[in-house]
Amino acid sequence: MSIPGELIAFLTGFPVLLAHLAIGLAVFVAAAAAYALTSRARDVEQVRLGNAASAALFAATLLSLALPIARALASSSSLLDVALWSLAAGLVQLALFGLCDLLLAGLTARIRDEKDLSASVLLGGARLAAAILLCAAISV
């Protein structure tokens, strides 16, 4: 009895999938933690206080971190390649958050202090747009 090729491919590929996922998740968690610890908006604290605008911004921020890391995972092959490109994607996206905050100055304070949902949507959208552009740059 021979083992079907699909089963062999699965048994060979599944551990690789888990390793790539572990690296991507580790980079994502590290980047999200770095953001949460350094954010002037103190999103996590604000979410705990019931600030819906901060919750919306933090959700957009998490998606904005995940997108480029996911793109790096999709375009990498070896474990080292996955680690390097995921780390680069996370770091560049964090820098882009700073650029968005600089260009849209004052929004984080409005989100934190006034619970301004419109400011949250605008800043979250800018972060998502930056993430999408970074995804395209990674795929080149």
TORBAFI-956681 format. One record per atom (N, C-alpha, C, O): residue in three letters; atom name; y, z, x. Coordinates in pm, whole numbers, plus 50000, padded with zeros to 5 digits. Layout:
// residues N
   type   atom       v       w       u
    ALA     CA       Y       Z       X
...
END
This chain:
// residues 140
   type   atom       v       w       u
    MET      N   49882   50000   50084
    MET     CA   50000   50000   50000
    MET      C   50124   50000   50088
    MET      O   50139   50085   50177
    SER      N   50211   49906   50064
    SER     CA   50333   49898   50144
    SER      C   50449   49963   50068
    SER      O   50453   49965   49945
    ILE      N   50541   50015   50145
    ILE     CA   50658   50079   50088
    ILE      C   50762   49971   50057
    ILE      O   50793   49889   50144
    PRO      N   50816   49969   49935
    PRO     CA   50917   49867   49901
    PRO      C   51038   49875   49993
    PRO      O   51078   49984   50036
    GLY      N   51095   49760   50023
    GLY     CA   51211   49752   50111
    GLY      C   51330   49832   50060
    GLY      O   51405   49890   50138
    GLU      N   51346   49833   49929
    GLU     CA   51458   49909   49871
    GLU      C   51445   50058   49900
    GLU      O   51544   50126   49926
    LEU      N   51322   50109   49895
    LEU     CA   51300   50250   49922
    LEU      C   51326   50281   50070
    LEU      O   51384   50385   50102
    ILE      N   51284   50194   50157
    ILE     CA   51310   50212   50300
    ILE      C   51461   50210   50327
    ILE      O   51512   50292   50403
    ALA      N   51530   50115   50264
    ALA     CA   51675   50107   50281
    ALA      C   51743   50233   50230
    ALA      O   51835   50284   50293
    PHE      N   51697   50284   50116
    PHE     CA   51755   50407   50062
    PHE      C   51729   50525   50156
    PHE      O   51821   50600   50187
    LEU      N   51606   50539   50200
    LEU     CA   51571   50651   50287
    LEU      C   51645   50645   50420
    LEU      O   51674   50748   50481
    THR      N   51675   50525   50465
    THR     CA   51751   50507   50588
    THR      C   51900   50528   50564
    THR      O   51969   50589   50646
    GLY      N   51950   50477   50453
    GLY     CA   52094   50479   50427
    GLY      C   52148   50606   50366
    GLY      O   52264   50640   50388
    PHE      N   52066   50679   50291
    PHE     CA   52116   50797   50222
    PHE      C   52168   50904   50319
    PHE      O   52275   50960   50294
    PRO      N   52098   50935   50426
    PRO     CA   52153   51033   50521
    PRO      C   52286   50986   50583
    PRO      O   52373   51068   50612
    VAL      N   52300   50857   50604
    VAL     CA   52425   50802   50658
    VAL      C   52536   50821   50555
    VAL      O   52648   50860   50590
    LEU      N   52507   50793   50429
    LEU     CA   52603   50815   50321
    LEU      C   52650   50960   50320
    LEU      O   52770   50987   50313
    LEU      N   52556   51053   50328
    LEU     CA   52591   51195   50325
    LEU      C   52676   51234   50445
    LEU      O   52768   51315   50432
    ALA      N   52646   51179   50561
    ALA     CA   52725   51209   50682
    ALA      C   52867   51153   50668
    ALA      O   52963   51223   50701
    HIS      N   52881   51031   50620
    HIS     CA   53013   50972   50600
    HIS      C   53092   51052   50496
    HIS      O   53211   51080   50515
    LEU      N   53025   51089   50387
    LEU     CA   53090   51168   50283
    LEU      C   53135   51304   50337
    LEU      O   53245   51350   50306
    ALA      N   53052   51367   50417
    ALA     CA   53087   51497   50473
    ALA      C   53211   51487   50561
    ALA      O   53299   51573   50556
    ILE      N   53219   51383   50641
    ILE     CA   53336   51364   50726
    ILE      C   53460   51339   50640
    ILE      O   53565   51400   50663
    GLY      N   53448   51250   50543
    GLY     CA   53561   51221   50455
    GLY      C   53608   51344   50379
    GLY      O   53729   51367   50367
    LEU      N   53515   51421   50328
    LEU     CA   53551   51543   50255
    LEU      C   53616   51646   50347
    LEU      O   53712   51713   50309
    ALA      N   53563   51658   50467
    ALA     CA   53621   51753   50563
    ALA      C   53764   51716   50597
    ALA      O   53851   51803   50602
    VAL      N   53790   51588   50620
    VAL     CA   53926   51544   50650
    VAL      C   54016   51564   50528
    VAL      O   54130   51609   50541
    PHE      N   53965   51531   50410
    PHE     CA   54043   51549   50287
    PHE      C   54080   51696   50267
    PHE      O   54196   51727   50241
    VAL      N   53983   51785   50279
    VAL     CA   54010   51928   50260
    VAL      C   54109   51978   50365
    VAL      O   54199   52055   50333
    ALA      N   54092   51935   50490
    ALA     CA   54184   51977   50596
    ALA      C   54326   51926   50568
    ALA      O   54423   52001   50584
    ALA      N   54338   51800   50527
    ALA     CA   54471   51744   50497
    ALA      C   54534   51813   50376
    ALA      O   54653   51842   50376
    ALA      N   54453   51838   50273
    ALA     CA   54505   51906   50154
    ALA      C   54549   52049   50188
    ALA      O   54652   52096   50139
    ALA      N   54472   52116   50271
    ALA     CA   54508   52252   50313
    ALA      C   54635   52250   50397
    ALA      O   54723   52334   50380
    ALA      N   54644   52153   50488
    ALA     CA   54765   52142   50571
    ALA      C   54887   52117   50483
    ALA      O   54993   52177   50503
    TYR      N   54872   52029   50385
    TYR     CA   54984   52004   50293
    TYR      C   55020   52131   50217
    TYR      O   55137   52170   50211
    ALA      N   54920   52197   50159
    ALA     CA   54945   52315   50076
    ALA      C   55012   52426   50157
    ALA      O   55096   52499   50105
    LEU      N   54974   52439   50283
    LEU     CA   55030   52546   50366
    LEU      C   55171   52516   50417
    LEU      O   55247   52608   50447
    THR      N   55204   52388   50425
    THR     CA   55335   52351   50482
    THR      C   55435   52301   50379
    THR      O   55551   52279   50413
    SER      N   55392   52282   50257
    SER     CA   55479   52226   50153
    SER      C   55592   52321   50118
    SER      O   55570   52440   50092
    ARG      N   55714   52268   50118
    ARG     CA   55829   52347   50076
    ARG      C   55824   52376   49926
    ARG      O   55882   52474   49880
    ALA      N   55755   52293   49852
    ALA     CA   55747   52311   49707
    ALA      C   55649   52423   49670
    ALA      O   55652   52473   49557
    ARG      N   55563   52462   49764
    ARG     CA   55464   52566   49737
    ARG      C   55387   52535   49608
    ARG      O   55380   52616   49516
    ASP      N   55330   52413   49605
    ASP     CA   55266   52362   49484
    ASP      C   55157   52454   49430
    ASP      O   55154   52481   49310
    VAL      N   55068   52501   49514
    VAL     CA   54956   52581   49467
    VAL      C   55008   52710   49403
    VAL      O   54961   52750   49296
    GLU      N   55102   52774   49468
    GLU     CA   55162   52897   49413
    GLU      C   55230   52868   49280
    GLU      O   55217   52945   49185
    GLN      N   55301   52756   49273
    GLN     CA   55370   52718   49150
    GLN      C   55272   52686   49038
    GLN      O   55298   52718   48922
    VAL      N   55160   52623   49072
    VAL     CA   55058   52593   48970
    VAL      C   55002   52725   48914
    VAL      O   54982   52738   48794
    ARG      N   54979   52820   49002
    ARG     CA   54929   52951   48957
    ARG      C   55029   53020   48865
    ARG      O   54990   53100   48779
    LEU      N   55157   52990   48883
    LEU     CA   55261   53049   48798
    LEU      C   55282   52971   48668
    LEU      O   55363   53009   48584
    GLY      N   55207   52861   48652
    GLY     CA   55215   52784   48529
    GLY      C   55315   52670   48532
    GLY      O   55352   52619   48426
    ASN      N   55360   52629   48648
    ASN     CA   55457   52521   48660
    ASN      C   55384   52387   48646
    ASN      O   55319   52340   48740
    ALA      N   55395   52326   48529
    ALA     CA   55327   52199   48501
    ALA      C   55378   52086   48588
    ALA      O   55301   51998   48626
    ALA      N   55506   52087   48622
    ALA     CA   55562   51983   48709
    ALA      C   55499   51991   48847
    ALA      O   55469   51888   48907
    SER      N   55478   52111   48897
    SER     CA   55412   52127   49027
    SER      C   55266   52084   49020
    SER      O   55212   52026   49115
    ALA      N   55201   52111   48907
    ALA     CA   55062   52069   48889
    ALA      C   55051   51917   48891
    ALA      O   54960   51862   48953
    ALA      N   55144   51849   48824
    ALA     CA   55143   51703   48823
    ALA      C   55166   51648   48964
    ALA      O   55099   51554   49006
    LEU      N   55260   51707   49037
    LEU     CA   55287   51662   49173
    LEU      C   55168   51689   49263
    LEU      O   55132   51604   49345
    PHE      N   55105   51804   49251
    PHE     CA   54991   51836   49337
    PHE      C   54874   51743   49306
    PHE      O   54802   51703   49398
    ALA      N   54853   51710   49179
    ALA     CA   54747   51616   49144
    ALA      C   54773   51479   49207
    ALA      O   54682   51418   49263
    ALA      N   54896   51431   49198
    ALA     CA   54932   51303   49260
    ALA      C   54917   51310   49411
    ALA      O   54875   51213   49475
    THR      N   54951   51424   49469
    THR     CA   54939   51443   49613
    THR      C   54793   51437   49656
    THR      O   54761   51372   49755
    LEU      N   54705   51503   49582
    LEU     CA   54563   51500   49616
    LEU      C   54507   51358   49606
    LEU      O   54431   51314   49692
    LEU      N   54545   51286   49500
    LEU     CA   54503   51146   49489
    LEU      C   54558   51063   49604
    LEU      O   54490   50976   49658
    SER      N   54682   51091   49642
    SER     CA   54747   51017   49751
    SER      C   54680   51045   49885
    SER      O   54682   50959   49973
    LEU      N   54623   51160   49901
    LEU     CA   54546   51190   50022
    LEU      C   54408   51125   50018
    LEU      O   54360   51073   50118
    ALA      N   54347   51128   49901
    ALA     CA   54210   51076   49889
    ALA      C   54203   50924   49906
    ALA      O   54109   50873   49966
    LEU      N   54301   50853   49853
    LEU     CA   54295   50705   49856
    LEU      C   54283   50647   49997
    LEU      O   54191   50570   50022
    PRO      N   54372   50680   50091
    PRO     CA   54359   50622   50224
    PRO      C   54234   50669   50299
    PRO      O   54176   50594   50378
    ILE      N   54194   50794   50275
    ILE     CA   54071   50842   50339
    ILE      C   53951   50765   50284
    ILE      O   53860   50729   50358
    ALA      N   53951   50740   50153
    ALA     CA   53844   50661   50092
    ALA      C   53843   50519   50149
    ALA      O   53736   50463   50175
    ARG      N   53960   50461   50167
    ARG     CA   53968   50326   50224
    ARG      C   53916   50325   50367
    ARG      O   53848   50231   50409
    ALA      N   53948   50430   50442
    ALA     CA   53898   50441   50579
    ALA      C   53746   50450   50579
    ALA      O   53679   50390   50664
    LEU      N   53692   50525   50486
    LEU     CA   53546   50535   50475
    LEU      C   53484   50399   50443
    LEU      O   53381   50362   50500
    ALA      N   53548   50326   50354
    ALA     CA   53494   50197   50311
    ALA      C   53498   50092   50422
    ALA      O   53416   50000   50424
    SER      N   53592   50105   50513
    SER     CA   53605   50002   50617
    SER      C   53549   50045   50752
    SER      O   53566   49973   50851
    SER      N   53484   50159   50758
    SER     CA   53428   50207   50884
    SER      C   53277   50200   50880
    SER      O   53217   50196   50773
    SER      N   53217   50198   50999
    SER     CA   53072   50187   51003
    SER      C   53006   50306   51072
    SER      O   52921   50373   51013
    SER      N   53043   50334   51194
    SER     CA   52979   50444   51266
    SER      C   53044   50577   51229
    SER      O   53154   50580   51173
    LEU      N   52976   50685   51261
    LEU     CA   53031   50818   51231
    LEU      C   53161   50843   51306
    LEU      O   53254   50901   51250
    LEU      N   53169   50799   51430
    LEU     CA   53292   50815   51507
    LEU      C   53404   50732   51445
    LEU      O   53518   50779   51434
    ASP      N   53373   50612   51404
    ASP     CA   53470   50525   51338
    ASP      C   53522   50590   51210
    ASP      O   53642   50590   51184
    VAL      N   53432   50644   51130
    VAL     CA   53469   50712   51006
    VAL      C   53560   50831   51037
    VAL      O   53664   50849   50973
    ALA      N   53522   50911   51136
    ALA     CA   53601   51030   51170
    ALA      C   53740   50992   51218
    ALA      O   53839   51051   51174
    LEU      N   53750   50895   51307
    LEU     CA   53880   50857   51362
    LEU      C   53971   50797   51257
    LEU      O   54088   50836   51246
    TRP      N   53920   50703   51178
    TRP     CA   54004   50637   51079
    TRP      C   54038   50730   50962
    TRP      O   54148   50722   50908
    SER      N   53946   50817   50924
    SER     CA   53977   50913   50818
    SER      C   54086   51010   50863
    SER      O   54179   51040   50789
    LEU      N   54072   51058   50986
    LEU     CA   54173   51149   51040
    LEU      C   54308   51080   51051
    LEU      O   54411   51136   51015
    ALA      N   54307   50957   51102
    ALA     CA   54432   50881   51113
    ALA      C   54494   50859   50975
    ALA      O   54615   50874   50959
    ALA      N   54413   50824   50877
    ALA     CA   54464   50801   50740
    ALA      C   54525   50929   50684
    ALA      O   54632   50926   50624
    GLY      N   54457   51041   50702
    GLY     CA   54510   51168   50651
    GLY      C   54641   51206   50717
    GLY      O   54734   51249   50649
    LEU      N   54649   51190   50849
    LEU     CA   54772   51225   50921
    LEU      C   54888   51133   50885
    LEU      O   55001   51179   50865
    VAL      N   54860   51004   50877
    VAL     CA   54966   50910   50840
    VAL      C   55014   50938   50698
    VAL      O   55134   50932   50671
    GLN      N   54921   50968   50608
    GLN     CA   54962   50995   50470
    GLN      C   55048   51122   50463
    GLN      O   55145   51126   50388
    LEU      N   55014   51224   50539
    LEU     CA   55097   51344   50543
    LEU      C   55238   51310   50594
    LEU      O   55337   51363   50544
    ALA      N   55245   51223   50694
    ALA     CA   55377   51181   50744
    ALA      C   55453   51103   50637
    ALA      O   55574   51117   50625
    LEU      N   55382   51021   50561
    LEU     CA   55446   50946   50453
    LEU      C   55497   51039   50343
    LEU      O   55597   51009   50279
    PHE      N   55428   51150   50321
    PHE     CA   55479   51249   50226
    PHE      C   55616   51299   50271
    PHE      O   55708   51312   50191
    GLY      N   55626   51326   50400
    GLY     CA   55754   51371   50455
    GLY      C   55863   51267   50436
    GLY      O   55977   51300   50403
    LEU      N   55827   51140   50457
    LEU     CA   55924   51031   50439
    LEU      C   55967   51021   50292
    LEU      O   56086   51006   50263
    CYS      N   55871   51030   50201
    CYS     CA   55904   51028   50058
    CYS      C   55997   51143   50022
    CYS      O   56095   51125   49950
    ASP      N   55966   51261   50073
    ASP     CA   56048   51378   50045
    ASP      C   56189   51362   50102
    ASP      O   56286   51406   50042
    LEU      N   56198   51298   50218
    LEU     CA   56328   51275   50281
    LEU      C   56411   51174   50201
    LEU      O   56529   51194   50176
    LEU      N   56345   51065   50162
    LEU     CA   56416   50961   50087
    LEU      C   56455   51007   49947
    LEU      O   56557   50964   49893
    LEU      N   56375   51095   49889
    LEU     CA   56400   51145   49754
    LEU      C   56439   51293   49763
    LEU      O   56383   51378   49694
    ALA      N   56535   51319   49848
    ALA     CA   56577   51458   49877
    ALA      C   56617   51531   49750
    ALA      O   56680   51475   49661
    GLY      N   56579   51656   49745
    GLY     CA   56616   51742   49634
    GLY      C   56513   51750   49523
    GLY      O   56520   51840   49440
    LEU      N   56418   51656   49521
    LEU     CA   56322   51658   49411
    LEU      C   56227   51776   49419
    LEU      O   56193   51835   49316
    THR      N   56183   51811   49539
    THR     CA   56089   51923   49550
    THR      C   56153   52053   49499
    THR      O   56086   52133   49433
    ALA      N   56279   52073   49528
    ALA     CA   56347   52194   49478
    ALA      C   56358   52192   49326
    ALA      O   56340   52295   49261
    ARG      N   56386   52075   49269
    ARG     CA   56393   52064   49123
    ARG      C   56257   52092   49058
    ARG      O   56248   52154   48952
    ILE      N   56153   52044   49124
    ILE     CA   56018   52066   49071
    ILE      C   55983   52215   49077
    ILE      O   55930   52271   48981
    ARG      N   56013   52276   49188
    ARG     CA   55982   52417   49208
    ARG      C   56070   52509   49123
    ARG      O   56021   52599   49056
    ASP      N   56200   52485   49127
    ASP     CA   56294   52578   49065
    ASP      C   56320   52551   48917
    ASP      O   56332   52644   48837
    GLU      N   56328   52423   48881
    GLU     CA   56363   52388   48743
    GLU      C   56243   52338   48662
    GLU      O   56255   52311   48543
    LYS      N   56128   52327   48729
    LYS     CA   56006   52277   48664
    LYS      C   56030   52140   48602
    LYS      O   55987   52111   48490
    ASP      N   56100   52056   48678
    ASP     CA   56144   51924   48631
    ASP      C   56029   51824   48641
    ASP      O   55994   51778   48750
    LEU      N   55971   51790   48527
    LEU     CA   55857   51698   48524
    LEU      C   55897   51557   48565
    LEU      O   55819   51487   48629
    SER      N   56018   51513   48530
    SER     CA   56061   51377   48568
    SER      C   56070   51365   48721
    SER      O   56033   51261   48776
    ALA      N   56116   51467   48788
    ALA     CA   56121   51466   48934
    ALA      C   55980   51463   48992
    ALA      O   55954   51396   49092
    SER      N   55890   51535   48928
    SER     CA   55751   51539   48972
    SER      C   55684   51403   48960
    SER      O   55613   51359   49051
    VAL      N   55706   51337   48849
    VAL     CA   55647   51205   48827
    VAL      C   55701   51105   48928
    VAL      O   55626   51025   48983
    LEU      N   55831   51109   48953
    LEU     CA   55891   51016   49050
    LEU      C   55837   51041   49190
    LEU      O   55797   50946   49258
    LEU      N   55836   51165   49236
    LEU     CA   55788   51194   49371
    LEU      C   55638   51167   49383
    LEU      O   55592   51113   49484
    GLY      N   55562   51204   49281
    GLY     CA   55419   51174   49281
    GLY      C   55392   51025   49284
    GLY      O   55302   50979   49353
    GLY      N   55469   50949   49208
    GLY     CA   55456   50803   49210
    GLY      C   55489   50744   49345
    GLY      O   55422   50651   49390
    ALA      N   55593   50796   49409
    ALA     CA   55628   50747   49544
    ALA      C   55516   50776   49643
    ALA      O   55484   50693   49727
    ARG      N   55456   50893   49633
    ARG     CA   55345   50928   49722
    ARG      C   55225   50838   49696
    ARG      O   55158   50795   49790
    LEU      N   55196   50811   49570
    LEU     CA   55085   50721   49537
    LEU      C   55113   50579   49586
    LEU      O   55023   50512   49637
    ALA      N   55236   50533   49572
    ALA     CA   55272   50400   49622
    ALA      C   55253   50392   49773
    ALA      O   55201   50293   49824
    ALA      N   55296   50496   49843
    ALA     CA   55277   50499   49989
    ALA      C   55129   50497   50023
    ALA      O   55089   50430   50119
    ALA      N   55048   50568   49947
    ALA     CA   54903   50571   49972
    ALA      C   54841   50434   49951
    ALA      O   54755   50392   50028
    ILE      N   54884   50364   49848
    ILE     CA   54830   50230   49821
    ILE      C   54867   50135   49934
    ILE      O   54784   50054   49976
    LEU      N   54990   50143   49981
    LEU     CA   55031   50058   50094
    LEU      C   54953   50092   50219
    LEU      O   54915   50003   50295
    LEU      N   54928   50220   50242
    LEU     CA   54848   50260   50358
    LEU      C   54704   50207   50345
    LEU      O   54645   50164   50443
    CYS      N   54650   50211   50225
    CYS     CA   54516   50155   50202
    CYS      C   54510   50008   50241
    CYS      O   54415   49963   50304
    ALA      N   54613   49934   50203
    ALA     CA   54617   49792   50238
    ALA      C   54627   49774   50389
    ALA      O   54564   49685   50445
    ALA      N   54706   49857   50454
    ALA     CA   54720   49846   50599
    ALA      C   54589   49880   50670
    ALA      O   54557   49819   50772
    ILE      N   54514   49975   50616
    ILE     CA   54387   50012   50677
    ILE      C   54286   49899   50667
    ILE      O   54202   49881   50756
    SER      N   54292   49822   50560
    SER     CA   54192   49717   50540
    SER      C   54216   49594   50624
    SER      O   54133   49503   50626
    VAL      N   54329   49588   50694
    VAL     CA   54360   49468   50775
    VAL      C   54279   49463   50900
    VAL      O   54293   49370   50979
END
